[in-house]
Amino acid sequence: MTRLVRVLTLVALGSALVACDRAPVDTPSPSPTAPSPSASPGDLAVPPLQLPSVAPDGTCPVAEPQRWSNPDQAQRVLGPGPVYPIADYFTGGALPLRPTNRQADGSYTAKVRWLAADYTGPVLVRAGRIDAPGAASAEFSYLGEPRHDGHHAVLTRPETDLPGTTTVDGPGCYAYQVDGTSFSYTIVFRAG
C-alpha cells in the first residue's frame, strides 16, 4: 500500500512538472462593453427651447391623441414620437389638477407616464407655459437627471416604459419639447 502511495505521488509530481513546462494557455480577455448610446452630454446637441404660441384668439392648440398599437401599455399617446406622453393621463384632453396634487409652493405635480418606441439614445424633455407667465417641468421617475433646464435620460432599450411626473403652475396651456439625436418636437396640452 505504501508503494502505491509513492507511485501515485510521483505521478502527480511528474504531471505538475510537465504542466509547468507548457506554454501558458491564453485566457480570453473580456470583450469591451459597447458604450451606452450617450455617454456624455455632448452626444445630444441641445436645441434652444422653442415652444409654440397660443392661437390669436387665445385657443390652446392641444395635440390630438392617437391610438397606441399595444393596448396593454396605453390606449392613446400624444405627439409624433418616438418618445410619447400617454394621453390616458389627460382626462378630457387636460392634465387634471387635483387638490391632492398641489405642492407647498402652489404648483401641481401629476403622474404622466411616457413610452419610447424604436429609439435608443439620449432624450431631453422640457416644458413651459405658453398662454401666460408661468413654469412647467417634466421628469422620469427612475431614469435620468435634471439637465439643460429639463430632464435628460439615456434610453438603452428600443422599447422603454418611463413612469414620470409633470409639474405645472396651475390651470392653463402648456407644452413639452422633446429632443433626441434625430428629432425635436413639441406637444401642447392643457392643465385644469
Phi, psi and chi 1 to 4 in degrees:
 res  aa     phi    psi   chi1   chi2   chi3   chi4
   1 MET       -  -37.8  179.8   87.3  165.1      -
   2 THR   -66.1  -37.5  -50.4      -      -      -
   3 ARG   -65.0  -37.9 -174.7  167.8 -169.5 -134.2
   4 LEU   -64.2  -40.4  179.7   60.5      -      -
   5 VAL   -64.4  -41.5  171.3      -      -      -
   6 ARG   -64.3  -41.4  -79.7 -171.9 -153.3  151.7
   7 VAL   -64.2  -45.4  170.0      -      -      -
   8 LEU   -64.2  -38.7  -71.4  175.6      -      -
   9 THR   -64.3  -44.0  -56.9      -      -      -
  10 LEU   -63.7  -40.1  -71.3  174.4      -      -
  11 VAL   -63.7  -43.0  169.6      -      -      -
  12 ALA   -65.3  -43.8      -      -      -      -
  13 LEU   -63.6  -40.5  -73.6  172.3      -      -
  14 GLY   -63.5  -42.1      -      -      -      -
  15 SER   -63.6  -39.2  -64.1      -      -      -
  16 ALA   -65.3  -41.3      -      -      -      -
  17 LEU   -64.9  -42.0  -71.2  173.4      -      -
  18 VAL   -63.4  -41.1  169.6      -      -      -
  19 ALA   -63.0  -34.5      -      -      -      -
  20 CYS   -69.1  -27.1  -70.3      -      -      -
  21 ASP   -82.4  -13.0  -71.6  -19.9      -      -
  22 ARG   -77.0  154.9  -71.4 -171.4 -172.8  153.5
  23 ALA   -67.5  143.5      -      -      -      -
  24 PRO   -63.4  144.0   19.9  -26.7      -      -
  25 VAL   -80.0  129.0  176.5      -      -      -
  26 ASP   -68.9  124.7  -72.7  -22.3      -      -
  27 THR   -90.2  126.0  -54.4      -      -      -
  28 PRO   -62.3  133.7   17.7  -23.8      -      -
  29 SER   -80.5  148.1   59.3      -      -      -
  30 PRO   -61.5  138.3   14.5  -19.9      -      -
  31 SER   -69.6  145.2   59.3      -      -      -
  32 PRO   -63.4  142.4   17.3  -23.6      -      -
  33 THR   -78.0  134.2  -55.6      -      -      -
  34 ALA   -63.9  138.3      -      -      -      -
  35 PRO   -65.8  153.8   21.9  -28.1      -      -
  36 SER   -63.4  158.4   66.8      -      -      -
  37 PRO   -53.5  -27.8  -22.4   29.8      -      -
  38 SER  -143.4  100.8  174.2      -      -      -
  39 ALA   -87.9  -14.5      -      -      -      -
  40 SER  -141.9  157.7   70.2      -      -      -
  41 PRO   -63.1  -20.1    5.0   -7.1      -      -
  42 GLY   -68.8  -15.4      -      -      -      -
  43 ASP   -72.5  -14.3  -70.8  -15.2      -      -
  44 LEU  -117.1  111.0  176.9   61.9      -      -
  45 ALA   -73.2  113.2      -      -      -      -
  46 VAL   -85.3  110.2  178.9      -      -      -
  47 PRO   -73.6  159.4   25.2  -29.1      -      -
  48 PRO   -64.4  152.8   16.8  -23.4      -      -
  49 LEU   -71.2  118.2 -176.0   63.7      -      -
  50 GLN  -131.1   83.1  -63.5  180.0  -32.1      -
  51 LEU   -84.2  148.3  -61.0  178.0      -      -
  52 PRO   -70.2  173.1   24.8  -31.0      -      -
  53 SER  -106.9  161.2  -56.4      -      -      -
  54 VAL   -71.8  160.8  -66.4      -      -      -
  55 ALA   -64.3  156.2      -      -      -      -
  56 PRO   -52.8  -30.9  -25.0   32.6      -      -
  57 ASP   -85.0    4.6   65.7   -1.9      -      -
  58 GLY    88.9    2.0      -      -      -      -
  59 THR   -70.4  136.4  -56.2      -      -      -
  60 CYS   -81.5  115.4 -175.4      -      -      -
  61 PRO   -78.9   68.0   29.8  -32.9      -      -
  62 VAL   -61.4  139.3  175.4      -      -      -
  63 ALA   -66.6  138.1      -      -      -      -
  64 GLU   -79.6  129.6  -73.7  -65.7  -39.9      -
  65 PRO   -65.3  148.1  -16.6   27.4      -      -
  66 GLN  -126.4  149.5   54.4 -173.9  -33.7      -
  67 ARG   -64.1  143.2  -71.1 -154.2  177.9  -81.0
  68 TRP  -100.0  142.7 -175.0 -114.4      -      -
  69 SER   -69.6  -23.4   59.6      -      -      -
  70 ASN  -116.6   96.2 -176.9   -9.3      -      -
  71 PRO   -64.4  -14.2   15.8  -21.6      -      -
  72 ASP   -71.7  -23.4  -69.6  -24.7      -      -
  73 GLN   -92.1  -45.8  -70.8  179.9  -46.7      -
  74 ALA  -164.6  156.3      -      -      -      -
  75 GLN   -86.6  -43.3  -63.8  -61.5  -47.6      -
  76 ARG  -143.3  155.8  -59.6  168.7  -55.0  140.1
  77 VAL  -132.0  168.2  -65.2      -      -      -
  78 LEU  -114.9  143.3  -63.1  174.6      -      -
  79 GLY    92.3  170.3      -      -      -      -
  80 PRO   -82.6  -14.2   29.6  -34.6      -      -
  81 GLY    78.4  175.9      -      -      -      -
  82 PRO   -89.5    0.7   33.1  -35.3      -      -
  83 VAL  -116.7  120.0 -178.8      -      -      -
  84 TYR  -124.4  136.6  -50.5   84.8      -      -
  85 PRO   -78.1  143.8   24.4  -28.2      -      -
  86 ILE   -78.6  122.2  -63.6  176.5      -      -
  87 ALA   -67.2  -20.0      -      -      -      -
  88 ASP   -60.6  -20.7  -57.0  -11.8      -      -
  89 TYR   -82.4   -7.1  -71.1   90.3      -      -
  90 PHE  -105.1   85.3  -64.3   80.8      -      -
  91 THR   -64.1  125.2  -52.6      -      -      -
  92 GLY    59.6   28.5      -      -      -      -
  93 GLY    84.5    2.7      -      -      -      -
  94 ALA  -131.0  146.8      -      -      -      -
  95 LEU   -72.5  115.7 -175.6   64.4      -      -
  96 PRO   -71.3  133.5   20.5  -24.5      -      -
  97 LEU  -106.5  100.2  -56.8 -178.8      -      -
  98 ARG   -93.8  150.9  -62.6 -178.5  177.5   98.0
  99 PRO   -55.3  -33.5  -24.8   32.7      -      -
 100 THR   -70.1  -16.3   55.5      -      -      -
 101 ASN   -92.0   -2.6  -65.0  -14.0      -      -
 102 ARG   -75.6  131.8 -169.0  161.8 -170.3  157.8
 103 GLN   -92.7  169.3  -53.7  -59.9  -55.1      -
 104 ALA   -60.4  -30.7      -      -      -      -
 105 ASP   -84.3    1.8   64.8   -0.5      -      -
 106 GLY    94.9  -10.7      -      -      -      -
 107 SER   -78.6  171.5   65.3      -      -      -
 108 TYR  -122.1  134.2  -66.9   83.4      -      -
 109 THR  -118.6  120.5  -61.7      -      -      -
 110 ALA  -122.5  148.9      -      -      -      -
 111 LYS   -70.3  130.4  178.6  179.3  179.2 -180.0
 112 VAL  -141.4  114.3  175.5      -      -      -
 113 ARG   -86.9  147.0 -144.8  170.8   96.7 -128.5
 114 TRP  -120.7  156.3  -66.8   67.2      -      -
 115 LEU  -128.6  141.8  -66.2  170.8      -      -
 116 ALA  -116.8  136.2      -      -      -      -
 117 ALA  -130.8  127.6      -      -      -      -
 118 ASP    57.1   41.0  -61.7  -36.6      -      -
 119 TYR  -146.7  131.4  177.0   71.4      -      -
 120 THR  -126.0  142.6   57.5      -      -      -
 121 GLY   135.7 -172.4      -      -      -      -
 122 PRO   -75.8  147.1   27.6  -33.4      -      -
 123 VAL  -138.6  140.4   63.8      -      -      -
 124 LEU  -126.1  124.6  174.9   65.5      -      -
 125 VAL  -115.2  123.7  177.7      -      -      -
 126 ARG  -123.8  161.5  -65.3  175.0  -78.9  177.3
 127 ALA  -147.1  158.8      -      -      -      -
 128 GLY  -163.4  163.9      -      -      -      -
 129 ARG   -88.2  138.6 -172.8  163.9 -174.0  171.1
 130 ILE  -117.8   -4.8   63.2  172.4      -      -
 131 ASP  -105.5   -8.1   64.7  -18.3      -      -
 132 ALA  -169.4  169.6      -      -      -      -
 133 PRO   -60.8  145.4  -22.3   32.5      -      -
 134 GLY   157.2  179.0      -      -      -      -
 135 ALA  -134.8  161.8      -      -      -      -
 136 ALA  -155.6  158.2      -      -      -      -
 137 SER  -153.5  161.5   64.4      -      -      -
 138 ALA  -137.7  146.2      -      -      -      -
 139 GLU  -150.9  152.1   70.7  176.2   51.1      -
 140 PHE   -89.3  140.3  -55.9  129.2      -      -
 141 SER   -72.4  -37.8  -61.7      -      -      -
 142 TYR  -120.0    8.2  -52.6  111.4      -      -
 143 LEU  -146.1  135.9 -177.4   66.2      -      -
 144 GLY    92.9 -169.0      -      -      -      -
 145 GLU  -159.0  159.7   63.1 -171.4    6.8      -
 146 PRO   -65.5  132.8  -17.9   29.0      -      -
 147 ARG  -164.7  144.6 -170.0 -175.1  -65.0  173.5
 148 HIS    54.5   41.9  -54.9  -62.7      -      -
 149 ASP    58.8   30.3  -64.6  -36.1      -      -
 150 GLY  -155.9 -156.3      -      -      -      -
 151 HIS  -119.4  122.4 -164.7   81.4      -      -
 152 HIS  -109.5  135.2  177.4  -87.9      -      -
 153 ALA  -144.4  156.8      -      -      -      -
 154 VAL  -112.3  118.0  177.1      -      -      -
 155 LEU   -90.8  122.2  -51.4 -178.2      -      -
 156 THR  -104.1   -6.7   57.6      -      -      -
 157 ARG  -120.2  144.8  -63.9 -176.1  -39.3 -128.9
 158 PRO   -64.9  -23.6    3.8   -5.1      -      -
 159 GLU  -121.5  116.9  -51.7  -62.7  -37.9      -
 160 THR  -133.6  131.9  -52.1      -      -      -
 161 ASP   -96.9  125.4 -170.7  -29.9      -      -
 162 LEU  -123.6   88.1  -60.4  158.8      -      -
 163 PRO   -58.9  144.6  -20.1   30.6      -      -
 164 GLY  -165.1 -175.6      -      -      -      -
 165 THR  -136.7  156.4   57.6      -      -      -
 166 THR  -126.0  133.8  -64.7      -      -      -
 167 THR  -116.2  131.0  -59.2      -      -      -
 168 VAL  -132.0  158.4  -62.5      -      -      -
 169 ASP   -69.7  -33.3  -79.6  -14.9      -      -
 170 GLY   169.4 -168.0      -      -      -      -
 171 PRO   -57.6  139.8  -22.8   33.0      -      -
 172 GLY   161.0 -167.0      -      -      -      -
 173 CYS  -109.7  128.2 -172.2      -      -      -
 174 TYR  -132.8  168.0  -63.5   86.3      -      -
 175 ALA  -147.0  145.2      -      -      -      -
 176 TYR   -96.1  147.8  -62.2  113.1      -      -
 177 GLN  -118.8  125.0 -178.7  168.8  -45.0      -
 178 VAL  -115.1  121.2 -175.4      -      -      -
 179 ASP  -123.2  138.2  -60.2  -57.9      -      -
 180 GLY  -140.1 -169.7      -      -      -      -
 181 THR   -68.3  -26.2   54.8      -      -      -
 182 SER  -127.3   14.5   58.9      -      -      -
 183 PHE  -154.6  156.6   56.5   86.8      -      -
 184 SER  -156.7  120.9 -178.8      -      -      -
 185 TYR  -151.0  164.2   54.5   88.1      -      -
 186 THR  -117.3  153.6   58.8      -      -      -
 187 ILE  -134.3  118.0  -57.9  166.4      -      -
 188 VAL   -93.4  138.1  177.1      -      -      -
 189 PHE  -144.9  157.6   64.8   96.2      -      -
 190 ARG  -100.4  154.5  -77.6 -173.4  -54.4  108.3
 191 ALA  -127.6  137.4      -      -      -      -
 192 GLY  -174.7      -      -      -      -      -
